């Protein structure tokens, strides 16, 4: 049995009781990491550090100390999050010393707040997960260190940008990983890899130590093998942080307890715009079965409308790229990472460093964002996109007067073949059509395995997305757990 076969809660319970040692837990995860190395899900494995942490945990258990809620649980961390003395590059050459090797990447002297909280809960960080460079992508084909492959079919993408985190959990290496979600980067890969992924409400989880892409959109969240595990991890990492001024002081909910509640009488809204043209019929069929199951469990299914959904992608790719243009200006070859030195010419040093260090998609988004913010275009593009964002938020506010949660597809298709959309950025951007609006509105969202695309040569996972108002994550866990208890695919894993 691998750690990935045990849920987060099961594994923690076994380590707390002494039935399984933390050292054994880590050794199993490290062995599995070697077995799945061809997937390219992990960029770095912290073998010595993880084993040392596990040994210390086992000694505490022998002394009879009370261990934390994630005792001995191996967790992979997305490469956009800072981990002390571990390479951190956001999957970009610009943060490496030699412009090539991940091992030469910048090493932070501090942990991100979420990593601090995981350690305090006695989780064990086993390594850094691959991702799209600076979280810019929907397929994990934009990493400077190679494409991540989907454990269900290695010829297909795992989704992005948290594709390495999703693949690590799906392949049974770890029962949990951290990802980040700007426009769907947790929910979409969770759908493609058949795992649970949570995008918390904006401000629910600290962003301190997260390398920023779009500061008004980014959120850190868990990716796990089951719903209760996601609830426990979120319970640990959520809450206020005085190092992040955007982090809310709203009380953290009882997420794990919410998994036990009934859904009878709960209103589940079905947005008609999410089931229109562009949704693959096989995906529609899977989501419809989930809706029918929730109805059978006593939920009230209601029709709702989100009329400005069609403008979500356009608004997102103006707002996110504008923020990226600002955030990524710090990577200049002077303070850290790559430097392509030009003698006595600072401007040329900036130009050459950024030209050599950034990948094509990152350059594209920086240029789009810089253009949208430039004199004469700010009002026409960026400001207008922010107004559309308000309209989208208003749509959701109105929908939540009729429904407690919304149910939608997480992606219009199952995982597509590697290379299929790389030559057409617009087609790639449309892969996030169902996840972007919730990010613009700052909502809470979760993706749960829903079934499989029956038309594929190999069975490919399909996820269902649930959305709730800001800071209403408890509702998501209640509905997600209710579906998971009856789901015919809850224990199915890639071979």
N, C-alpha and C positions, 0 to 999 in steps of 0.2 A: 504493500500500500504506500503510495506517495503522499506527501503533505497536501498535494492538490486534491487527493481523494478524500481527505478529511476537511471538513468545513473549519472556518476560523474558530467558531465556538467549541467544536469538538476537540480540535487540536489544543486550544488553550486549556480546556478542562483536563485533558490527559496530562499535560505538563504540570498543571497546578497540583494534581493528585499524585504525581510521581509515576503514573502508569507508563508515561513516555518521557524520556529525558529531553531537555532542550537541545542537548548535543546531538542526540539521534535525529531530532526534528530537523536541525540544520544540516546534518550530514545527508539526510534523504534529499533535501532541497538542493544541496550542492551537487549531488549525484545526478539529479534530474536536470539541473542546469547544463551539465556536460552532455547528457543524452539529447537535449533539444537544441544544442548549439547551432545546428544547421538552420534553425528558424531565425537566427540573428536577433532574438528578442532581448538579450542582455548585452550591454556594452561593457560592463565591468562586474566582476564577481568579487565581493569582499570576503574571501574565504577565511583568512586568519582572524580578521576582526569579528566576523560572525561566530566563529568557533569559540573565541575568547569570551564573547558576550554570553554565549550559551553555557559555557563552563561556569561562569560566575552566577548565572541564573540557577543552574543545578545545585550549586553550593548553597545558595539561599534557600532553595526548596528543602535540602537536607537539614538545614538549621531550623526548619519549621516556619520560615517567614511567609507572609501572605504575598503571593505574586499578583501582578497586574492582570487586567482583563484580556490582554493579548499575549499572555505568557508563552514564550517560545514560538510564537507564530512568525515564520519567515515572510518578509515582505520585500517586494521589489519597488524601487522608487524611480519614477520618471526622471529622465536626465535634465529636466528643466528645474528640478528642486535641488537646493544646496544640501550637501551632506559632508560633514567635517572630514577633511583630509582624503576625500574620494574625488576622482575626476568628475568635473561637471562642465559640460560643453553645450547643453541644449542641442546635441547632435549636430554641431556646427564646427567647421574648421577654424572659424575666426577666434574660437576660445581655446585653441591648441597652440602650443609653442612652435611646433614645426609645420603647421598647416596640413598635417597628414594623419598623425597617430593619436588615437584617443588617449593613450596612456600619458601623453604630454599635456593634457587639458588642465585648465585652471582648477586648483584645489581650494575650495572655500575654507576659511578658518572657523566656520560656524555651521550649525544645522538650521534648516528652515524650521519655523515654528511647528509645522505638522510633523516633521521628523523628530523634533524634541519630544512632542507629545506621544508619538509612537514608542519611543525609547522608554519614556516614563511609565508607559503601560506594559513594558517588558516585551514588546515586539522586537524582532531581530532583523535588521536590514541586511539583506544578502547581496544587494548589488543595484546597479543603475540600469533602467530599462530604456531601450532604443525608442526613438520618436521621430516625427517629422521635424526638420530643422526649425528651431525657435517656435515649435508648435504650429507651423504653417503648412497644413496639408490635411488631406482626407484619406490618405492611403498608406502612409508611412513609406512612401517611395522617395521622399525628399531628404532623408537622413544623409549626412555626409559620410556615414559609416555603414552604408548598405541598407538594402530593403529588408524589412521584416516580412516573414512569410506566415500565412494563416495556418494554424495547426490542423484545421479540418481539410485543407487542400493547399499544399505549399506552392501551387502555381497561382494562388490568388492572394490579394492584399488582405491585411488584418483590419483595415480601417485606420484612421488617424485623427489627431496626431498621436494619441496615446496607444499606438499599435503594439509597441513592445510590452507595455503593461498588460494589455488584454491578452496577447499571445502567451505571456508567462503564466497567467492564471488558467487560461483555457488548456494549456499543455500539461497542467498538473505540476508545474515547478513550485509555485507558491499558491496558497489559498487566497492571497490578497496582494494587491499592488496599489500604489497611488498613481493617479493620472491628473491631468489638468484639462479643463473644459472651457474653451473660449467661445466656440460656436457649435459644439457637438463633439469635441475631441475625446470625451469619455463615453458618451452614449452611443455614438456611431460605431466605434471599434468594439464596444461591448456587444452590440447587435451582430456584427460580422463574426465575432469569435464565440458567441454563445455563452457570455458571462454576464454578471450583474454589474452595472455601472451607475454611479450616482453623481449628478451635477447638483451640488447644494445651491441654495439661494445665494445670490450675490451678497457677500458680507457675512455669511454663516461660518466660513472657514478662513483663517488668516492666510494672506498671500505673502507674508514676510518670508524671504528666502526662495520665492518663486521667480525665476527669470521672466520678466514681463513681456508679454506680446501685446495684448489689448487691456489696459489697466481697468477699464470700466466693465469688462466682460469676463476676465480670467477668474476661474475658481478651481480649487484643488478638491478632489474627491476620490473615494475608494472604488476599486474594481475588485470583485470577489467572486467566489464560486457559488455563493448563495445569498439570499436576501438578508437573513439574520446576521450573517457575517458583515455585510455592508453596513447594517445598522450599528453594529458594535464598533466598527472602525470609525464611522462618522461620529458616534458618541464621543470617541476619544479625541479626535482632531478638531471638533467644532468648538466654538466659543470665542469670547472676546480676546483681543491681543493688543496691548498698548503700542506695539511696534508696527501695527497696521491701522492707519486712521480710518480705513474703509470697513474695518471689521466690526460687525454689529455687537451690541451688548444685549440683544434679545436672548432670553433664557434658552438654553439647549433643551430640546425635547427628549422624551423617553422613547427613543427610537426602537430599541430592542423590545420593549414592552408593547409598542404599537403593532409589532408583528403578530401578536396574539389576538388582536381585536377582530370582531366580525364586521363584514361589509354590508350586512342587511340594512337596507334603507339609505345607504350612501348613494349620492347622485354622481354618476359617471358620464361626463360629457363627451360626445363624439363630434369633433369639428369637421364639418362637411368639406372644408377646403383641403383637408389632409387626405381625402379619399377620392380626389379628382384625377384628372389626366396626369400621367407620369408615374403613377404608382403601379409597380409590377403586379399583375394579377395573382401570382403565387404568394406574394407578400400580403396582399389584401385578404386573401383566403385565410392565412394564418392569423392575422389580427382579428378578423371577424370571429374566428373560433374562440379567441380570448374574450371578446365582448360577450359572446353567447354564454360562456362559462360564468362570467361575472354576473350576468343577468340571472342565471340559474341559482347562483348563490344568494340572491336577494337584492343585488344592487339595482338601482333605478337608472336605466340608460336614457339619456336625454340628448337631443340634437342641439348643437350650438354652432355659431358662426364666428369666424375670425377673418373678417373681410380684407384686412390689410396684409394677410399672410404672403400674398404674391410679391410684395415689396421687400420682404425680409432679407433675401440674399443681396439685393442691391444696396440696401441700407447698411447691412453688416459689412460688406466689402468696401465701403467708404469709411465707416467708423473704425473698424478694426485696423485697416491699413494706415489710417491717419495716426492712430495711437502707436502702431508699430513703428512708423516713421520717426516719431519722437523717442520712443523707448530704445530703439536700436542705434540711436546716434551715439550712445556711450561706447560702442564697440569701434574704437578708432585706431587701435594699434599702439596706443600710448600707455594706457593704464594696466591692461592685462591681455593675455592671449597673443595671437599672431601679430607680428609687426614686419611689414615689408618696407625696410628703411630706404628712404630716398635722401641722398646727401643734401643737407641744408635746405630742404624743401618740405615743410610740414604738410602743406596741402596735398602734395603728391604722395606723401607717406599715407595720409588718410585714404586717398583715392585708391592707391595700389593695395593697401591692406584690406579694405572693404571689398574691392574687386576680386581679390584672391580668396578671401575668407568666407564670403557669403555665397550660398547656392543660388540657382536661377530663380526659384520661387520666392525666396526672401528678397532678392533684388527687385523682383516684379512688384511685390507688395509694398516695399519701401517707396518705389517710384510712384505707385498709385496713390499712396497716402500723402507723399510730399506734394504731388500735383493737387490733390483735393484740398490741401491746406494753403496753397500758394495764393498770393495776392490776386484778387479778381475772381477767384474760383471758390473761395471759402463759403460764401453765402449760397452759391449755386449747387454745391455738392455736400460738403460736410454739414453745414447748418441744416440743409434740407433733409439730410439723412437722419439727423437728430430729431427733427420734427416727425418724420415717419416712425422713428423709434417710439415716440410718445403715442402715436396712433396705435401701434402694435400693442403697447402696454395697456392702452385703454380698451382694446378689443378683449384682451385677457381678463381685465378687471370686470368687464361686463359678463363675459362667459362664466366667471366664477360666482356670479350672483345666481346662476342657474345650475351650476354643477360644483361639486366638492373637489373633484379631480377631473382631468381630461385624459383621454386615451387616444394615442395616435401611433402610426408606424414610427420607428426610429430612423429608418432609411428607406428610400423608394425601391431599393434592390437588395439582394443578398450580395456577398463579397464578389467583386468583379476581378477578372484576370489581371495579374501584374502587367503594367505597360499599356493597358487598354485605353486609359484616359490621359496619359501623361502629355500627349501632344495637343490636347484641347482643354485648357484651363477652365473654361466656362462649364464644360460637362463635369469636370472634377468638382467645381464649386457647388454645382447643383446636387451633389451627393449629400450636402448638409441642409437641404431645403426644409426638412422637418425638425431639425434641431436648432437652427439659428434663431427663429423667433423667440423661443423661450429664453435664450441667452440675452437677447436684446432687452427683454422685459425683466430680467433678473429673477426668473422663477426657479423653483425647485423641480428637478426632474430625475427620473430613474429609468433605466432600460433593463428589462428582464427577458431572459430567453423565452420565446413564444412558440417556437416550432422550427420546422425545416422547409426549405424550398424544395418541393417535391419534383420539380422539373429538371433539376440539375443532375449531371452525371454522378457527382458525389453530393451527399446531403450537406447542404450549407445552412448554417443557423440564421434565423430571423428573430429580431428582438422587437418587443413592444415597448413603447415609450409612455410613461405616465407623468403628468405635469400637475403641480399644485401651486397655490399662491406662495409668495415669499414667506419663508420660515414655517411652512406647513409640511415639512418633511415627514412628520408622523403619518399623515394621510397616505403618502406615497408608500411607506413601508407596510401599512395595513393592507392596502389593495394589492401591492406586489406580493406580499406573503400569502394572501388569500389565493391568488392565482398559482403561485409556486406550489402550494400544498396539493393542488389538483392537477398540476401540469404533467403531461405524459413525457416531457423532455427534461425534467429537473435533474436527473442523475445521468443523462447521456453525455459522454465525453468523447473527444476525438481519439481515434485509435493510435 
